[in-house]
Amino acid sequence: MEACVTVFVDDYAVLFIKRKERDDDPWSGQVALPGGRVKAGETPVETAIREAQEEVGLKPRILGFFGLYSPLSRPVRVGVFVSPKTGEPKPDGREVDEVFWADLRELKEGESSFLYKTYRIWGMTYRITRDLKMYLD
């Protein structure tokens, strides 16, 4: 596992981030879940907690492992962990432009994506969200 994300869940709502536009980020500007790369000597759970704290200022209370996913564009294995809402997010402006809660019942199905207000959720984040939505339904 090279990276980990945390899915914060509050009833049917999920916390998403909009990544900051950066030249060194292949997913720059996209809607994602809080997360990032595993550091040497770090467990996947430690990574999920550290990255959530860095990106959205929340310390997750990990309830469990949801699955292993990979972006279609890169050979990276991403561990997905689930946490209940643990407070109000405070985005780190260096990595995150916006944070928002999206009620899964309000997502509109697009072509391999969800549309929520002005946001498009696609790629690996779409697949994680789709699976979580099916699990909660």
Backbone as CSV, one residue per row, in Angstrom:
resi,resn,N_x,N_y,N_z,CA_x,CA_y,CA_z,C_x,C_y,C_z
1,MET,0.850,-1.170,0.000,0.000,0.000,0.000,0.900,1.238,0.000
2,GLU,0.731,2.070,-1.015,1.594,3.250,-1.145,0.937,4.531,-0.621
3,ALA,-0.391,4.548,-0.512,-1.112,5.732,-0.049,-2.375,5.305,0.686
4,CYS,-2.941,6.249,1.452,-4.165,5.974,2.207,-5.051,7.208,2.205
5,VAL,-6.363,6.973,2.253,-7.339,8.052,2.380,-8.301,7.715,3.503
6,THR,-8.926,8.766,4.035,-9.966,8.598,5.042,-11.281,9.091,4.467
7,VAL,-12.306,8.263,4.602,-13.659,8.662,4.244,-14.354,9.034,5.552
8,PHE,-14.575,10.343,5.745,-15.332,10.803,6.908,-16.807,10.720,6.549
9,VAL,-17.588,10.033,7.395,-19.012,9.820,7.122,-19.826,10.398,8.271
10,ASP,-20.878,11.142,7.902,-21.822,11.687,8.872,-23.214,11.358,8.350
11,ASP,-23.805,10.279,8.849,-25.053,9.755,8.327,-24.823,9.393,6.854
12,TYR,-25.451,10.083,5.909,-25.234,9.793,4.487,-24.311,10.811,3.823
13,ALA,-23.702,11.682,4.593,-22.812,12.692,4.022,-21.358,12.250,4.127
14,VAL,-20.576,12.616,3.109,-19.146,12.303,3.046,-18.386,13.610,2.874
15,LEU,-17.235,13.712,3.529,-16.382,14.889,3.414,-15.455,14.740,2.210
16,PHE,-15.530,15.691,1.294,-14.645,15.732,0.132,-13.761,16.961,0.207
17,ILE,-12.647,16.891,-0.488,-11.770,18.047,-0.636,-11.651,18.370,-2.120
18,LYS,-11.354,19.622,-2.410,-10.963,20.016,-3.767,-9.490,20.369,-3.649
19,ARG,-8.672,19.608,-4.359,-7.231,19.762,-4.261,-6.782,21.104,-4.847
20,LYS,-5.757,21.652,-4.271,-5.172,22.901,-4.745,-4.550,22.675,-6.127
21,GLU,-4.608,23.670,-6.979,-3.959,23.604,-8.298,-2.449,23.698,-8.088
22,ARG,-1.733,22.633,-8.473,-0.273,22.604,-8.314,0.338,21.836,-9.478
23,ASP,1.441,22.327,-9.989,2.120,21.682,-11.117,2.661,20.298,-10.764
24,ASP,3.036,20.085,-9.491,3.647,18.811,-9.090,2.632,17.758,-8.648
25,ASP,1.343,18.034,-8.822,0.294,17.130,-8.373,-0.491,16.612,-9.583
26,PRO,-0.417,15.307,-9.866,-1.133,14.773,-11.032,-2.661,14.867,-10.904
27,TRP,-3.167,15.050,-9.696,-4.610,15.170,-9.480,-4.982,16.600,-9.068
28,SER,-4.169,17.531,-9.461,-4.339,18.943,-9.141,-5.743,19.435,-9.484
29,GLY,-6.367,20.126,-8.531,-7.672,20.732,-8.760,-8.860,19.797,-8.728
30,GLN,-8.628,18.524,-8.505,-9.718,17.552,-8.545,-10.360,17.353,-7.172
31,VAL,-11.593,16.847,-7.194,-12.279,16.463,-5.967,-11.704,15.123,-5.521
32,ALA,-11.416,15.018,-4.230,-10.774,13.812,-3.703,-11.230,13.600,-2.256
33,LEU,-10.625,12.607,-1.638,-10.799,12.339,-0.215,-9.485,12.692,0.472
34,PRO,-9.507,13.108,1.733,-8.263,13.441,2.413,-7.334,12.232,2.464
35,GLY,-6.100,12.430,2.055,-5.158,11.327,2.082,-3.860,11.653,1.398
36,GLY,-2.967,10.665,1.382,-1.669,10.859,0.749,-0.776,9.652,0.909
37,ARG,0.473,9.865,0.563,1.458,8.785,0.533,1.893,8.317,1.920
38,VAL,2.176,7.024,2.015,2.703,6.412,3.230,4.179,6.793,3.350
39,LYS,4.581,7.239,4.538,5.988,7.542,4.807,6.681,6.293,5.335
40,ALA,7.989,6.234,5.168,8.780,5.090,5.644,8.535,4.870,7.137
41,GLY,8.265,3.614,7.515,8.056,3.247,8.904,6.656,3.518,9.434
42,GLU,5.785,4.012,8.589,4.435,4.375,9.003,3.461,3.258,8.617
43,THR,2.503,2.955,9.488,1.464,1.988,9.136,0.419,2.699,8.275
44,PRO,-0.394,1.949,7.530,-1.462,2.577,6.759,-2.420,3.407,7.612
45,VAL,-2.784,2.927,8.790,-3.686,3.682,9.667,-3.019,4.989,10.101
46,GLU,-1.738,4.931,10.454,-1.019,6.150,10.826,-1.000,7.149,9.670
47,THR,-0.846,6.653,8.452,-0.873,7.527,7.284,-2.225,8.189,7.131
48,ALA,-3.289,7.405,7.225,-4.643,7.953,7.083,-4.893,9.047,8.123
49,ILE,-4.483,8.813,9.347,-4.675,9.798,10.420,-3.835,11.041,10.161
50,ARG,-2.558,10.871,9.854,-1.663,12.008,9.617,-2.150,12.865,8.459
51,GLU,-2.492,12.222,7.354,-2.917,12.970,6.172,-4.223,13.727,6.409
52,ALA,-5.164,13.121,7.116,-6.420,13.814,7.421,-6.151,15.032,8.299
53,GLN,-5.278,14.870,9.282,-4.947,16.005,10.146,-4.262,17.112,9.347
54,GLU,-3.349,16.741,8.451,-2.638,17.744,7.646,-3.581,18.465,6.688
55,GLU,-4.440,17.725,6.008,-5.242,18.313,4.933,-6.519,18.998,5.403
56,VAL,-7.193,18.433,6.398,-8.484,19.001,6.816,-8.569,19.293,8.316
57,GLY,-7.469,19.117,9.039,-7.449,19.464,10.455,-8.309,18.594,11.341
58,LEU,-8.628,17.387,10.895,-9.448,16.470,11.686,-8.653,15.215,12.019
59,LYS,-8.784,14.749,13.262,-8.184,13.474,13.634,-9.251,12.395,13.491
60,PRO,-9.081,11.497,12.512,-10.081,10.444,12.319,-10.107,9.465,13.489
61,ARG,-11.262,8.889,13.692,-11.428,7.752,14.603,-11.723,6.573,13.676
62,ILE,-10.676,5.887,13.282,-10.794,4.842,12.260,-11.701,3.715,12.761
63,LEU,-12.788,3.487,12.004,-13.720,2.409,12.335,-13.343,1.115,11.638
64,GLY,-12.677,1.242,10.488,-12.294,0.033,9.773,-11.720,0.330,8.402
65,PHE,-11.277,-0.740,7.776,-10.698,-0.703,6.436,-11.819,-0.963,5.442
66,PHE,-11.974,-0.065,4.456,-13.060,-0.204,3.489,-12.621,-0.951,2.236
67,GLY,-11.351,-0.827,1.871,-10.889,-1.531,0.684,-9.601,-0.970,0.137
68,LEU,-9.139,-1.605,-0.919,-7.908,-1.224,-1.595,-8.282,-0.825,-3.021
69,TYR,-7.896,0.368,-3.433,-8.238,0.919,-4.743,-6.970,1.404,-5.424
70,SER,-7.062,1.623,-6.727,-5.959,2.193,-7.489,-6.509,3.179,-8.505
71,PRO,-5.805,4.309,-8.675,-6.211,5.192,-9.773,-5.933,4.478,-11.087
72,LEU,-6.731,4.755,-12.105,-6.531,4.076,-13.393,-5.282,4.559,-14.105
73,SER,-4.786,5.752,-13.737,-3.660,6.353,-14.442,-2.295,5.990,-13.882
74,ARG,-2.250,5.383,-12.689,-0.955,5.096,-12.054,-1.039,3.791,-11.258
75,PRO,0.081,3.067,-11.188,0.091,1.810,-10.415,0.323,2.065,-8.923
76,VAL,-0.631,2.698,-8.271,-0.538,3.012,-6.846,-1.682,2.299,-6.129
77,ARG,-1.367,1.637,-5.033,-2.404,0.988,-4.233,-2.765,1.908,-3.069
78,VAL,-4.055,2.220,-2.955,-4.531,3.177,-1.960,-5.469,2.470,-0.986
79,GLY,-5.110,2.485,0.286,-5.965,1.926,1.324,-7.005,2.943,1.741
80,VAL,-8.248,2.493,1.877,-9.359,3.380,2.228,-9.864,3.008,3.617
81,PHE,-9.871,4.006,4.503,-10.327,3.819,5.874,-11.541,4.701,6.124
82,VAL,-12.409,4.266,7.036,-13.654,4.983,7.328,-13.602,5.514,8.754
83,SER,-14.066,6.770,8.892,-14.161,7.416,10.200,-15.487,8.159,10.290
84,PRO,-16.077,8.213,11.484,-17.228,9.103,11.642,-16.730,10.550,11.639
85,LYS,-17.647,11.475,11.505,-17.311,12.896,11.598,-16.700,13.148,12.973
86,THR,-15.579,13.858,13.012,-14.895,14.107,14.281,-14.741,15.597,14.564
87,GLY,-15.482,16.433,13.859,-15.400,17.872,14.071,-15.643,18.598,12.765
88,GLU,-15.386,19.902,12.783,-15.537,20.698,11.573,-14.178,20.829,10.887
89,PRO,-14.125,20.552,9.588,-12.846,20.595,8.883,-12.302,22.022,8.753
90,LYS,-10.980,22.100,8.789,-10.261,23.348,8.565,-9.191,23.047,7.521
91,PRO,-9.463,23.351,6.243,-8.535,22.958,5.183,-7.182,23.667,5.267
92,ASP,-6.145,22.914,4.937,-4.801,23.453,4.826,-4.681,24.065,3.431
93,GLY,-4.565,25.361,3.349,-4.541,26.066,2.076,-3.376,25.732,1.172
94,ARG,-2.352,25.060,1.691,-1.224,24.670,0.836,-1.582,23.488,-0.055
95,GLU,-2.487,22.616,0.418,-2.835,21.411,-0.333,-4.291,21.373,-0.778
96,VAL,-5.148,22.084,-0.046,-6.591,21.955,-0.245,-7.207,23.332,-0.493
97,ASP,-7.967,23.462,-1.578,-8.680,24.711,-1.861,-9.999,24.795,-1.116
98,GLU,-10.737,23.673,-1.072,-12.068,23.673,-0.462,-12.324,22.328,0.211
99,VAL,-13.231,22.345,1.179,-13.787,21.114,1.747,-15.299,21.259,1.717
100,PHE,-15.988,20.146,1.526,-17.448,20.192,1.546,-17.997,18.820,1.891
101,TRP,-19.149,18.842,2.570,-19.884,17.618,2.862,-20.900,17.426,1.747
102,ALA,-20.986,16.228,1.201,-21.966,15.917,0.159,-22.840,14.763,0.640
103,ASP,-24.140,14.990,0.629,-25.089,13.939,0.970,-25.124,12.961,-0.209
104,LEU,-24.816,11.715,0.049,-24.743,10.708,-1.019,-26.058,10.567,-1.771
105,ARG,-27.166,10.890,-1.124,-28.472,10.796,-1.781,-28.675,11.923,-2.800
106,GLU,-27.854,12.953,-2.730,-27.981,14.096,-3.640,-27.030,14.019,-4.840
107,LEU,-26.197,12.988,-4.894,-25.269,12.849,-6.016,-26.041,12.466,-7.275
108,LYS,-25.710,13.098,-8.365,-26.317,12.782,-9.667,-25.331,11.933,-10.446
109,GLU,-25.809,10.805,-10.932,-24.950,9.882,-11.690,-24.652,10.475,-13.062
110,GLY,-23.378,10.564,-13.391,-22.940,11.000,-14.710,-22.278,9.828,-15.409
111,GLU,-21.517,10.105,-16.432,-20.787,9.050,-17.129,-19.503,8.768,-16.352
112,SER,-19.472,7.662,-15.631,-18.351,7.281,-14.768,-17.985,8.393,-13.796
113,SER,-19.000,9.095,-13.293,-18.754,10.167,-12.339,-20.048,10.490,-11.600
114,PHE,-19.888,11.218,-10.515,-21.026,11.809,-9.821,-20.919,13.312,-9.979
115,LEU,-22.058,13.961,-10.080,-22.109,15.410,-10.092,-22.786,15.842,-8.800
116,TYR,-22.171,16.804,-8.141,-22.732,17.361,-6.912,-22.535,18.865,-6.964
117,LYS,-23.639,19.586,-7.087,-23.596,21.042,-7.251,-22.661,21.367,-8.411
118,THR,-21.576,22.099,-8.159,-20.646,22.448,-9.247,-19.463,21.490,-9.327
119,TYR,-19.477,20.432,-8.542,-18.340,19.518,-8.453,-18.556,18.254,-9.285
120,ARG,-17.481,17.765,-9.861,-17.483,16.472,-10.554,-16.569,15.532,-9.781
121,ILE,-17.119,14.406,-9.361,-16.378,13.394,-8.604,-16.148,12.229,-9.553
122,TRP,-14.896,11.968,-9.882,-14.629,10.943,-10.883,-13.391,10.137,-10.488
123,GLY,-13.015,9.202,-11.337,-11.821,8.393,-11.110,-11.960,7.501,-9.893
124,MET,-10.860,7.342,-9.179,-10.839,6.473,-8.008,-11.798,6.987,-6.932
125,THR,-11.902,8.308,-6.774,-12.811,8.872,-5.779,-14.254,8.509,-6.116
126,TYR,-14.587,8.521,-7.390,-15.926,8.085,-7.823,-16.156,6.619,-7.451
127,ARG,-15.192,5.755,-7.736,-15.371,4.326,-7.460,-15.518,4.062,-5.959
128,ILE,-14.729,4.756,-5.139,-14.854,4.604,-3.684,-16.231,5.076,-3.237
129,THR,-16.647,6.247,-3.720,-17.940,6.820,-3.345,-19.090,5.939,-3.802
130,ARG,-19.003,5.413,-5.014,-20.041,4.510,-5.546,-20.171,3.281,-4.647
131,ASP,-19.038,2.684,-4.275,-19.078,1.485,-3.438,-19.625,1.800,-2.043
132,LEU,-19.236,2.940,-1.489,-19.744,3.333,-0.182,-21.249,3.580,-0.243
133,LYS,-21.686,4.227,-1.304,-23.119,4.503,-1.500,-23.908,3.190,-1.564
134,MET,-23.392,2.210,-2.321,-24.064,0.904,-2.407,-24.089,0.221,-1.038
135,TYR,-23.015,0.350,-0.285,-22.921,-0.263,1.025,-23.932,0.343,1.986
136,LEU,-24.098,1.680,1.934,-25.000,2.374,2.858,-26.470,2.244,2.473
137,ASP,-26.747,2.015,1.180,-28.149,1.908,0.718,-28.825,0.638,1.213
